């Protein structure tokens, strides 16, 4: 991804969170704050990969910071079309030694998505450590595990 594409990333992030409904706790930041946060990502430190369709529209993205998958979001109009799986496959290629991520307990569709693709739960919390104060769990993918 290029810095000038980060505004598109913010659009997908905001749309996907809204479309998730009850599976995603309400955000604690305004759209303006989210856009400023995304635009501040250091693309020399983090790996941000996007999935663009044939019309060059961003349909999803993943952000890796070290061995942590910070975000994987898919445009609601593209969910169920393989975008998320393609992005996760790219993440696995970028981090062949493994990676982890956090997902909200209420977000069972995301948990199912990750489990189906070989990630396992390694920790569960009451949410005291996240901004939303919503229960969450940490999942991990280790190299050498079967992948679908």
Order of alpha helices (4+ residues) and beta strands (2+ residues): alpha-alpha-beta-beta-beta-alpha-beta-alpha-beta-beta
